[in-house]
Amino acid sequence: MSSLIEQAAQRLEQLRQAGADMPPIPPVGPAGGVAGKPVSEAQPAALSRRVEINLDALAAAGIVSPNAPRSQIADQYRVIKRPLIANAMGRGASIIANGNLIMVTSALPGEGKTFTAINLAMSMATELDYTVMLVDADVARPSIMNVLGLPEGPGLLDLVVDESKDLSSMLLRTNIDKLTILPSGTQHARATELLASDAMIRLLDDMAKRYADRIIVFDSPPLLPTTESRVLASHMGQVVMVVQAEKTLQSDVQQALATIEACPVKLMLLNQAKTISKMGYEYGYGYGYAQPQA
Protein backbone atom coordinates (compact mmCIF):
# COMPACT_ATOMS: atom_id res chain seq x y z
CA MET A 1 0.00 0.00 0.00
CA SER A 2 1.43 3.40 -0.96
CA SER A 3 1.94 6.05 1.72
CA LEU A 4 -0.19 9.16 2.01
CA ILE A 5 2.72 11.26 0.76
CA GLU A 6 3.11 9.08 -2.31
CA GLN A 7 -0.65 9.27 -2.97
CA ALA A 8 -0.51 13.06 -2.70
CA ALA A 9 2.41 13.19 -5.12
CA GLN A 10 0.49 11.04 -7.62
CA ARG A 11 -2.56 13.34 -7.33
CA LEU A 12 -0.43 16.44 -7.93
CA GLU A 13 1.07 14.84 -11.03
CA GLN A 14 -2.44 14.06 -12.34
CA LEU A 15 -3.46 17.71 -11.83
CA ARG A 16 -0.34 18.90 -13.62
CA GLN A 17 -1.03 16.64 -16.60
CA ALA A 18 -4.56 18.05 -16.69
CA GLY A 19 -3.12 21.54 -17.19
CA ALA A 20 -3.16 22.91 -13.64
CA ASP A 21 -0.33 25.27 -12.66
CA MET A 22 1.35 23.23 -9.91
CA PRO A 23 4.81 23.46 -8.36
CA PRO A 24 7.32 20.72 -9.16
CA ILE A 25 7.16 17.68 -6.92
CA PRO A 26 10.34 16.92 -4.99
CA PRO A 27 11.34 13.24 -5.03
CA VAL A 28 10.11 11.41 -1.97
CA GLY A 29 12.87 9.95 0.14
CA PRO A 30 12.83 7.35 2.91
CA ALA A 31 10.64 7.98 5.94
CA GLY A 32 8.60 10.53 4.03
CA GLY A 33 11.31 13.20 3.77
CA VAL A 34 12.59 14.96 0.71
CA ALA A 35 15.16 12.80 -1.06
CA GLY A 36 18.63 13.49 0.27
CA LYS A 37 17.37 15.25 3.42
CA PRO A 38 16.14 13.96 6.79
CA VAL A 39 12.56 14.76 7.77
CA SER A 40 13.66 17.54 10.15
CA GLU A 41 15.41 19.37 7.30
CA ALA A 42 12.47 18.90 4.95
CA GLN A 43 10.31 21.11 7.19
CA PRO A 44 10.62 24.91 7.02
CA ALA A 45 12.59 26.33 9.94
CA ALA A 46 12.42 29.73 11.58
CA LEU A 47 15.44 31.77 10.51
CA SER A 48 17.03 34.59 12.46
CA ARG A 49 17.76 37.90 10.76
CA ARG A 50 21.26 39.15 10.05
CA VAL A 51 22.26 42.73 10.82
CA GLU A 52 25.39 44.78 10.14
CA ILE A 53 27.01 46.66 13.01
CA ASN A 54 29.14 49.65 12.04
CA LEU A 55 32.31 48.63 13.87
CA ASP A 56 34.22 51.79 12.95
CA ALA A 57 31.48 53.96 14.48
CA LEU A 58 31.52 51.87 17.66
CA ALA A 59 35.29 52.14 17.97
CA ALA A 60 35.02 55.92 17.57
CA ALA A 61 32.45 55.95 20.40
CA GLY A 62 34.82 54.11 22.74
CA ILE A 63 33.22 50.70 22.41
CA VAL A 64 35.34 47.58 22.08
CA SER A 65 35.48 46.39 18.48
CA PRO A 66 37.11 43.23 17.09
CA ASN A 67 38.64 45.25 14.25
CA ALA A 68 39.99 48.11 16.35
CA PRO A 69 43.68 48.32 17.34
CA ARG A 70 44.65 47.52 20.91
CA SER A 71 43.40 50.16 23.32
CA GLN A 72 43.22 50.93 27.02
CA ILE A 73 39.50 50.18 27.22
CA ALA A 74 39.95 46.86 25.41
CA ASP A 75 42.68 45.86 27.88
CA GLN A 76 40.48 46.84 30.82
CA TYR A 77 37.63 44.66 29.59
CA ARG A 78 40.02 41.74 29.12
CA VAL A 79 40.64 41.94 32.87
CA ILE A 80 36.96 42.42 33.70
CA LYS A 81 35.66 39.51 31.62
CA ARG A 82 38.14 36.85 32.72
CA PRO A 83 36.55 35.84 36.08
CA LEU A 84 33.07 36.14 34.54
CA ILE A 85 33.98 33.68 31.78
CA ALA A 86 35.58 31.32 34.29
CA ASN A 87 32.40 31.31 36.39
CA ALA A 88 30.19 30.93 33.32
CA MET A 89 32.11 27.90 32.09
CA GLY A 90 32.27 26.19 35.50
CA ARG A 91 35.96 26.88 36.06
CA GLY A 92 35.57 29.15 39.07
CA ALA A 93 36.07 28.29 42.73
CA SER A 94 32.69 26.50 42.68
CA ILE A 95 30.04 25.51 40.16
CA ILE A 96 27.44 28.28 39.84
CA ALA A 97 23.87 27.57 38.77
CA ASN A 98 23.04 29.54 35.62
CA GLY A 99 26.58 30.87 35.65
CA ASN A 100 26.33 31.67 31.95
CA LEU A 101 23.56 34.22 32.65
CA ILE A 102 25.25 37.55 33.44
CA MET A 103 23.14 40.55 34.40
CA VAL A 104 24.60 44.07 34.08
CA THR A 105 22.80 46.62 36.22
CA SER A 106 23.33 49.68 38.41
CA ALA A 107 21.79 51.26 41.47
CA LEU A 108 20.33 54.19 39.53
CA PRO A 109 19.86 55.22 35.88
CA GLY A 110 22.67 56.97 34.03
CA GLU A 111 25.64 55.13 35.52
CA GLY A 112 26.78 53.46 32.29
CA LYS A 113 25.30 49.97 32.52
CA THR A 114 24.27 49.77 28.85
CA PHE A 115 27.70 50.94 27.71
CA THR A 116 29.23 48.33 30.02
CA ALA A 117 26.94 45.52 28.84
CA ILE A 118 27.76 46.20 25.19
CA ASN A 119 31.50 46.43 25.83
CA LEU A 120 31.45 43.27 27.91
CA ALA A 121 29.59 41.33 25.22
CA MET A 122 31.87 42.71 22.48
CA SER A 123 34.99 41.79 24.42
CA MET A 124 33.73 38.28 25.15
CA ALA A 125 32.86 37.83 21.47
CA THR A 126 36.55 38.24 20.60
CA GLU A 127 37.30 35.01 22.48
CA LEU A 128 38.12 32.03 20.29
CA ASP A 129 36.15 29.44 22.26
CA TYR A 130 32.89 31.13 23.28
CA THR A 131 29.78 32.63 21.71
CA VAL A 132 27.84 35.49 23.27
CA MET A 133 24.20 36.61 23.29
CA LEU A 134 23.47 40.22 24.24
CA VAL A 135 19.93 40.75 25.58
CA ASP A 136 18.25 44.14 25.97
CA ALA A 137 16.24 43.47 29.13
CA ASP A 138 15.78 47.14 30.07
CA VAL A 139 12.35 46.99 28.46
CA ALA A 140 11.10 50.33 29.85
CA ARG A 141 14.08 52.23 28.41
CA PRO A 142 15.68 49.99 25.75
CA SER A 143 18.81 51.50 24.22
CA ILE A 144 21.10 48.74 22.97
CA MET A 145 19.74 48.84 19.41
CA ASN A 146 20.04 52.61 19.28
CA VAL A 147 23.64 52.55 20.52
CA LEU A 148 24.54 49.90 17.95
CA GLY A 149 22.75 51.78 15.18
CA LEU A 150 20.32 48.93 14.50
CA PRO A 151 16.53 48.99 13.91
CA GLU A 152 14.20 47.80 16.64
CA GLY A 153 12.24 44.60 16.10
CA PRO A 154 10.61 41.65 17.84
CA GLY A 155 12.49 40.19 20.77
CA LEU A 156 12.36 39.57 24.50
CA LEU A 157 8.88 40.89 25.28
CA ASP A 158 7.38 39.00 22.34
CA LEU A 159 8.81 35.75 23.74
CA VAL A 160 7.37 36.46 27.20
CA VAL A 161 3.93 37.44 25.91
CA ASP A 162 3.67 34.44 23.56
CA GLU A 163 5.59 31.44 24.84
CA SER A 164 4.89 29.54 21.61
CA LYS A 165 7.32 31.80 19.76
CA ASP A 166 10.78 30.38 19.12
CA LEU A 167 13.74 32.15 20.70
CA SER A 168 16.07 31.36 17.81
CA SER A 169 13.76 33.18 15.37
CA MET A 170 14.08 36.40 17.39
CA LEU A 171 17.87 36.43 17.60
CA LEU A 172 19.81 38.77 15.36
CA ARG A 173 22.96 37.39 13.80
CA THR A 174 25.63 40.04 13.41
CA ASN A 175 28.78 40.62 11.37
CA ILE A 176 30.65 39.65 14.54
CA ASP A 177 30.70 35.88 14.14
CA LYS A 178 30.36 35.00 17.81
CA LEU A 179 27.79 37.65 18.78
CA THR A 180 23.99 37.49 18.55
CA ILE A 181 21.53 40.07 19.88
CA LEU A 182 18.05 39.73 21.36
CA PRO A 183 16.24 43.12 21.21
CA SER A 184 13.81 44.20 23.91
CA GLY A 185 10.94 43.51 21.51
CA THR A 186 7.52 45.00 20.85
CA GLN A 187 6.61 47.58 23.47
CA HIS A 188 3.92 46.53 25.92
CA ALA A 189 1.83 48.55 28.38
CA ARG A 190 2.96 46.26 31.20
CA ALA A 191 6.50 45.69 29.99
CA THR A 192 8.18 45.99 33.39
CA GLU A 193 5.68 43.61 35.02
CA LEU A 194 6.39 41.06 32.30
CA LEU A 195 10.03 40.95 33.43
CA ALA A 196 8.90 39.63 36.81
CA SER A 197 6.38 37.14 35.40
CA ASP A 198 6.53 33.36 35.55
CA ALA A 199 6.83 33.33 31.75
CA MET A 200 10.04 35.37 32.00
CA ILE A 201 11.46 33.02 34.60
CA ARG A 202 10.69 30.04 32.35
CA LEU A 203 12.41 31.82 29.47
CA LEU A 204 15.53 32.43 31.58
CA ASP A 205 15.67 28.78 32.60
CA ASP A 206 15.27 27.74 28.96
CA MET A 207 18.08 30.09 27.91
CA ALA A 208 20.44 28.77 30.57
CA LYS A 209 19.83 25.15 29.59
CA ARG A 210 19.40 25.41 25.81
CA TYR A 211 22.46 27.64 25.41
CA ALA A 212 24.60 26.16 28.18
CA ASP A 213 27.74 26.70 26.09
CA ARG A 214 26.91 30.36 25.37
CA ILE A 215 27.50 33.38 27.59
CA ILE A 216 24.35 35.51 27.82
CA VAL A 217 24.73 39.16 28.88
CA PHE A 218 21.60 41.05 30.01
CA ASP A 219 21.36 44.83 30.08
CA SER A 220 18.76 45.07 32.84
CA PRO A 221 16.88 47.92 34.55
CA PRO A 222 18.58 49.70 37.50
CA LEU A 223 17.94 48.15 40.88
CA LEU A 224 16.54 50.93 43.05
CA PRO A 225 13.79 52.57 40.92
CA THR A 226 12.05 49.26 40.14
CA THR A 227 11.67 45.78 41.61
CA GLU A 228 11.68 43.82 38.33
CA SER A 229 15.45 43.75 38.05
CA ARG A 230 15.66 42.27 41.55
CA VAL A 231 13.48 39.36 40.40
CA LEU A 232 15.73 38.89 37.38
CA ALA A 233 18.82 38.93 39.58
CA SER A 234 17.50 36.03 41.65
CA HIS A 235 17.62 33.83 38.54
CA MET A 236 21.02 34.98 37.26
CA GLY A 237 24.28 33.23 37.94
CA GLN A 238 26.27 36.48 38.03
CA VAL A 239 25.48 40.17 38.49
CA VAL A 240 27.78 43.01 37.47
CA MET A 241 26.77 46.24 39.20
CA VAL A 242 28.07 49.40 37.57
CA VAL A 243 28.92 52.30 39.90
CA GLN A 244 29.73 55.72 38.49
CA ALA A 245 32.76 57.21 40.16
CA GLU A 246 32.26 60.44 42.12
CA LYS A 247 28.51 60.34 41.53
CA THR A 248 26.81 57.30 43.07
CA LEU A 249 26.30 57.61 46.80
CA GLN A 250 27.73 54.85 48.98
CA SER A 251 24.34 54.43 50.64
CA ASP A 252 22.73 53.78 47.23
CA VAL A 253 25.38 51.18 46.42
CA GLN A 254 24.82 49.41 49.74
CA GLN A 255 21.04 49.48 49.32
CA ALA A 256 21.28 48.12 45.77
CA LEU A 257 23.60 45.30 46.81
CA ALA A 258 21.16 44.36 49.59
CA THR A 259 18.42 43.79 46.98
CA ILE A 260 20.43 41.12 45.10
CA GLU A 261 21.68 39.00 47.96
CA ALA A 262 20.15 35.89 46.36
CA CYS A 263 22.56 36.04 43.42
CA PRO A 264 25.58 33.79 44.08
CA VAL A 265 28.14 36.09 42.41
CA LYS A 266 28.05 39.87 42.64
CA LEU A 267 30.80 41.95 41.09
CA MET A 268 31.21 45.71 41.06
CA LEU A 269 32.59 47.77 38.21
CA LEU A 270 33.70 51.34 38.80
CA ASN A 271 32.83 53.43 35.74
CA GLN A 272 34.59 56.67 34.75
CA ALA A 273 37.25 56.34 37.42
CA LYS A 274 40.00 58.93 37.01
CA THR A 275 43.64 57.91 36.93
CA ILE A 276 46.80 59.95 36.69
CA SER A 277 49.51 59.17 34.16
CA LYS A 278 53.24 59.49 34.76
CA MET A 279 53.07 62.86 32.99
CA GLY A 280 50.62 64.08 35.59
CA TYR A 281 47.59 64.27 33.30
CA GLU A 282 44.23 62.85 34.32
CA TYR A 283 42.42 60.43 32.05
CA GLY A 284 38.73 61.36 31.98
CA TYR A 285 37.61 57.82 31.33
CA GLY A 286 38.55 54.51 32.86
CA TYR A 287 37.40 51.46 34.72
CA GLY A 288 38.09 49.88 38.04
CA TYR A 289 37.19 46.39 39.13
CA ALA A 290 36.26 44.98 42.52
CA GLN A 291 36.17 41.46 43.86
CA PRO A 292 32.82 39.67 44.52
CA GLN A 293 30.90 41.14 47.40
CA ALA A 294 30.01 38.99 50.39
N, C-alpha and C positions, 0 to 999 in steps of 0.2 A: 504494500500500500504506500503511495507517495505521501510525502509530508505536506503539511499545510503550506509551507513556503514554496515547495515545488508546484503545488496546485495553483497558487497565486501567480507564480512565474508563467505557467502555461496559459492562464487566463489573460495576463497582460500581453503575451505574444499573440493570442487570438485577436485581441482588440487592435493591436498594431497592424496585423494583416488585414483587418477590416477597414483600415484607414484612419484610426484614431491617432491623435498626436500624443504619444506616450514616451516617457524617458526610456533610455536603454536599460536592459535588465542585467545587473551584475551577475556573474556566474555564482551559483550557490556552492559553498564549500561545506566541509564536514561540520556537523553539529549546528547547521543552520546559519553559519556566518558567511560573510562574503569570502569568496575563494582567496586564499593567501593571507587572510586576517582572522584572528580569533574573534569570538562573538563580542567581547568587550570593546574591541577596536572598531567593529562594524557599526556600533551605535554612536550617534553624535554626542560629543562631549562639550561641556562648557569651557570656553577658552578665555583666559585672562587677557586684558588689553596691554599693549606695550606703549610706554611713554618715553620721551626723550628729555633728560635733565640737562640743562645748560651748565656744564661743569665749569666752564671758564667764569661764568657769572657767579657761581657759588664760591669759587676760589677768591674772586675779587671781594666778596662779602665776608670773607674770613671763615668760610666753612670748609672743612676737610674735603679734598677731592682726590680721587685716585690718580688723576693726571697732573696734579699740581706738584711743583718741586717741594723738597723737604722744607718744613716750616716749624716755627716754635709751637704753634697750636696743634699741628699734627703730632709732634713729639709728646706734647702734654696728653693728648688723647690716647697715645700708645700706652702711657703709664696708667691712665684712668681705666682703660678697658681690660687690662690684663687680669686683675682679680675677678672682674665680672665674668669674663669668658671662662676662667677656671671654675668658678662656681656653677656656671650654666652647664658645663660639660662634665660635672661630677668629679672635678679634680681638686676641689677645695679641701679644707680641713675636715668637712663632713658632707654627706650627700644632702642636697637641699631639694625639697619637693617643689616642683615647678621652677627650678632654678633657671630655666631658659626664658622665663617671663620676667622682663626687667621694666619696672615702672619708673619714669622720670617725672618728678613733681617738684613742688616748692611750697613754702608756707603760704606765700601770697602771690598774686599776679605780678608780672613784670620783672621777675628775677632771672629770666633767661633759660627757662626749662625747655622751651621748644627748640631754641638754638642748640642747647646741650643735647637733646634727644637726637636731632638730625646729625650733629657732629659725631655722636657716639655710634649711631647706626652706620654712617659713612666710614668711620674708622674701622669698625668691625668688618665691614664689607670688603676691606682691603686684605683681610686675612685669606690665606690660601685654602684653609680647611673648613671654613664655616660659611653658612648663608645667613642672611639677616632679613627680618621683616620689620618694617617701621609702621606703627599703627597710630593714627591720629585719634586718640581717645578723649581729647578735650572737646567734646561734642558741642558745648555751649559757645566756645570761642575757637573753632578749628582754624589752624594757621599753617600747618605743614605744607599743604598744597600751594598756598600763596607764596610761601618762602621759596619753595622749589620751582615756582613758575609753572605749575601744572594746573589743568582744569579740574574743578570738583566733579565728583561723580558718585555712584553708589558705593557703599562700603559698610562700615561697622554698624551703624544704626539700622541699615536694611537687614543685616544678618540677625540682629536682636529682635526686630519687629516680626520678621518672617523666618522662622527657624528652618523652613524647608529650602531656603536658598543655600547655594553651595559657596563656601568660603573661597575656594580656589577661583571661582568665576569673578570674584570681586577684587582680587589682587591685581595690582599693576606691576607688570614686569618693566624694568628700567634698562637703560643703556649701561648700567653698572651690573655686571653679570650676577653678582651675589646678593643684590638688593632688590626686594619687592616692597611695595607700599600698599597699605590698606587705608583709604581715606576715611574720614569721619562718617560719610554717607549722607543720605537724604535727610534734611533737617526735619525735626519732629517737635511738636509742641511740648512733649514731656521727655525731651532728649536726656536731661540729666538724671531723671528718675529711671530711665531705661538702663543707665550704667549700673545701677544698684539692683537690677531685676534678676530673678532666677535665670532668665534666658541668657543674660550676659554672663553669669557665672558658669552656665553650661558651655557657653562659647569659649570662655577662657580655659576650661578643662579640656575641651576638644582641641584647642590650639596647642596646649602643652603636650598632649599625647600624640596628636597627629603629626606635629612638627617637632618631635622630640630632639631632632638633630639640628634644629634651626634656632637661632637666637632671636627673640621677639622683643622689640623695644617699643614701649608705650609712652607717648606724650600724653600725660593725664592732667586733669584739672588740679589747681592748687589745693592744698589740704585744708586750710582754715576757712575759706568762704563757703565751702560746700561739704557735704558728708559723703558724696558719691565716690570720691577718690579714696576715701578711707575704706569703703567696702571693696573697691578694686585692690587696694594694697593688701588686704587680708588673703587674697588669692594669688598674689605674686610671690615669686621666689626671692626677688631682690628689688629693693627700692633705692633709687638715687635721688637724694633731696638736694636741689640747687639752692644755694644761699648767696645772695648778692652782697659782696663786700661793702662795708661802710654804709649799708642801707637797712638790711634786715635786722630787726631788734632781736637780741638774744632771747627774750621772753617768747617771741613768736616762734623762733626755732625750737625751743624747748616744748612749747605747746604742740607744734606740728609733729615733732618726734613722738610725743605721747599718744597721738592718734593712730600711729602705725606700729604699735608694739607687737601686733600679731605677726608682722612680717619677719621671717627668720634672719634676713640680712638687710641692714640699713646702712647706706654709705652717704657721706656728705661731700658735696662738691662746691668749692668756693669760687664763685664767678666774679670776674672783673677785679681780681686781687692785684694790687700794685706791687711791682718789684723794682728794685734799683739796680741798674747795670754798673759795671766797673767804672764807666765814664761819669757816673753820677746822675744819669737821666732816668726818669721814671717811665716805665712802660704803662700805658693806659689800659692795657688789656692783658689778662692772664688767668690762670686757673691754679687753684690749690686742691689738694685731695686729702681727705681724712679717712682714718680707719673706721671699720664698722662700729656703730654705736651699741652700747650694751642695752 
